[in-house]
Amino acid sequence: MRRQANAKIIATLGPASTDADTVRALFDAGVDVFRLNFSHGTHEEHRRRFKTIREVERQTGRPIGILLDLQGPKLRLGTFANGPVQLQAGSVFRLDLSAQLGTAARAPLPHPEIFAAIKPGTELLLNDGRVRLHIHHCGADFAETEVRVGGELSDHKGVNVPGVVLPLSPLTAKDRKDLAYGLELGVDWVALSFVQRPEDIDELRALVGTRAAILAKLEKPSAIEYLDGIVARADAIMVARGDLGVELPPERVPSIQKKIIQACRRAGKPVVVATQMLESMIKAPVPTRAEASDVATAIYDSADAVMLSGETAVGEYPVEAVAIMKRIIMQVEQDSYYRKLLDASLSVPEPTTEDAICSALRTITHTLPIATIVAYTTSGYTSLRAARERPAAPILSLTSHLEVARRLALVWGVYPVHTVATEHVTEIVNQACAIASREGLARTGQAIVIAAGMPIGTAGTTNLLRIAWIEP
């Protein structure tokens, strides 16, 4: 089941992709990580999907990552008295904490944290940015606004407050229940929505501990102001372009995407590009050419993974969407310009033994015809640092911890294998050669380069570099 692509694919499961045959087909088409979106579906539905993924993992013998995506706080209007209303540009519109049903002149906004953070001059975006309000006067329980961009409003439409850090935890009571359930199932990654500050990661980390890795979804402009701090504290980052595209002018999103990817590359943290990548394939069997270019751009930018949402969750062509995404990735990665971009974006190694070894790995793969890099890892750190270098050879990551192998399924260029631990250099070399050959990553007569730590099994001790040849 060797993947020919370095960048990974995340697919969201939903009503269109729940049965075992479809999940297996998605995996065969190129999915490395499956997303369980807890904004939709019941715990029992997610449990069945989880069990199906693990059965595919058992059938294929390849570690598969499972990502639990928490809903996060949803800021929404209350209910209107007589159905949808139409706001006209230039009119006055009031928002308040009153439970009284809304009209064309006012609406309930049951979020005191919004009123605590806004001030005159703040803009509010309603209904995914289709309606824009400018605040002239506000207090602890109300806001008087002018409608700058009119449009239709109806019950429970979303509210965005761009450029404002809200005094709000990213974890709701629902999220905490979902998190506990997902950790009990055994998910590998937890995606945190509505991240505004580095401290938001700490709040989730206190609950998760070491049971799963944390992926921070950047969908608020305020998160970009604290980008380096968030990247440092999270295990991976997602460029969540949906809400980010609502709160930022659309022309700014591409440059923000590149900025986030570059920050993750410097830190050696995996980065995922998501939202509307092949949106038209929810209904059509092929993507638009603009969508194909969008996926390709994320790969040229050196993203670790690209994600499908509605395309595989509710779309009519889930397997086809994965297949075309994989073809786009492979086409980009075969382009000589892609390798030039990778080399140009290389970051300076940090003054650590691990980075010295991994930097040498990259040099060796550019100097010798190395078939594959073999990275022995306990925590996954060696494989992450090797992937940061974007070497010319695939990274066969060998670990005795299955949960680590599953998490590494998200990482660029890494082919994770769960194996038994070894204690001696000779055993390491023999095992590396045997597995590289068995997995189709190297053939007889080809060279591999091995990175490991001595003593084996001790995290943070990468200190061995060895070149070996596959013997008959």
HELIX and SHEET records of a PDB file:
HELIX    1   1 PRO A   15  SER A   17  5                                   3    
HELIX    2   2 ALA A   20  ALA A   29  1                                  10    
HELIX    3   3 HIS A   43  THR A   60  1                                  18    
HELIX    4   4 PRO A  112  ALA A  117  1                                   6    
HELIX    5   5 ALA A  173  LEU A  185  1                                  13    
HELIX    6   6 PRO A  198  VAL A  208  1                                  11    
HELIX    7   7 PRO A  221  GLU A  225  1                                   5    
HELIX    8   8 LEU A  227  ARG A  233  1                                   7    
HELIX    9   9 ARG A  241  GLU A  247  1                                   7    
HELIX   10  10 PRO A  250  ARG A  252  5                                   3    
HELIX   11  11 VAL A  253  ALA A  267  1                                  15    
HELIX   12  12 GLU A  279  ILE A  282  5                                   4    
HELIX   13  13 ARG A  289  TYR A  300  1                                  12    
HELIX   14  14 GLY A  310  ALA A  313  1                                   4    
HELIX   15  15 PRO A  318  GLU A  333  1                                  16    
HELIX   16  16 SER A  336  ALA A  344  1                                   9    
HELIX   17  17 THR A  353  THR A  367  1                                  15    
HELIX   18  18 TYR A  381  ARG A  388  1                                   8    
HELIX   19  19 LEU A  402  ARG A  407  1                                   6    
HELIX   20  20 LEU A  408  LEU A  410  5                                   3    
HELIX   21  21 VAL A  425  ARG A  438  1                                  14    
SHEET    1   A 9 LYS A   8  LEU A  13  0                                        
SHEET    2   A 9 VAL A  33  ASN A  37  1                                        
SHEET    3   A 9 GLY A  65  ASP A  69  1                                        
SHEET    4   A 9 TRP A 189  LEU A 192  1                                        
SHEET    5   A 9 ALA A 213  LEU A 218  1                                        
SHEET    6   A 9 ALA A 236  ALA A 240  1                                        
SHEET    7   A 9 VAL A 271  ALA A 274  1                                        
SHEET    8   A 9 ALA A 305  LEU A 308  1                                        
SHEET    9   A 9 LYS A   8  LEU A  13  1                                        
SHEET    1   B 2 VAL A  85  LEU A  87  0                                        
SHEET    2   B 2 GLY A 151  LEU A 153 -1                                        
SHEET    1   C 6 ARG A 106  PRO A 108  0                                        
SHEET    2   C 6 VAL A  92  ASP A  96  1                                        
SHEET    3   C 6 PHE A 142  VAL A 149 -1                                        
SHEET    4   C 6 VAL A 131  CYS A 138 -1                                        
SHEET    5   C 6 GLU A 123  LEU A 126 -1                                        
SHEET    6   C 6 VAL A 159  ASN A 160 -1                                        
SHEET    1   D 5 VAL A 414  HIS A 418  0                                        
SHEET    2   D 5 ILE A 395  THR A 399  1                                        
SHEET    3   D 5 ILE A 370  TYR A 376  1                                        
SHEET    4   D 5 ALA A 447  GLY A 453  1                                        
SHEET    5   D 5 THR A 462  TRP A 469 -1                                        
END                                                                             
